[in-house]
């Protein structure tokens, strides 16, 4: 895919959604951090239901740490892998209290040192909470990038590196959200909705015509 076509794709996604953001519900960087940790292998809808119960009761590192692992599990038990996530959240709260004055750190290295926080989660926090032009590649972005040929790669890190290299600076801040939402609602895994796609004519997906039939 050439530079001009890539720019047109991003411009159309921006025109369709000028101010994209995460579908996770949060009010503070800490609430976002916990929501993103909980969202691994879970839907945003399920996480929002859990945090809607949790945050009115506890929404600071101190308050969630005070709940303890077992009481936290009661709030998040509807989410996949809740046992491991509860353990990681409690450990993360302890580290935030002890090492970061109860604040969410603003560097990748410090974020990735927190239990349950990998590169993708760190990228989401840096982008959404702190306005840094990072791109967190999840399953949706990996699929959209490869399928459209916007940025191809054999694994998520290859796609992330290629997106960072190829996406013009003016689009980088919002590219993560445009691509994830496009993958979630239009360029879906089993049957992409090519007939509803605003970048249909620019996409290089070889099977796209068949998806219109």
Secondary structure by P-SEA (a helix, b strand, c coil): ccaaaaaaaaaaaaaaccbbbbccccccaaaaaaaaaaaccccaaaaaaaaaacccccccaaaaaaacaaaaaaacccccaaaaaaaaaaaaaaaaaccccccccccaaaaaacccccaaaaaaaaccccccbbbbbcaaaaaaaaaacccccccaaaaaaaaaacccccccccaaaaaaaaaaccccccccccccccccccccccccccccc
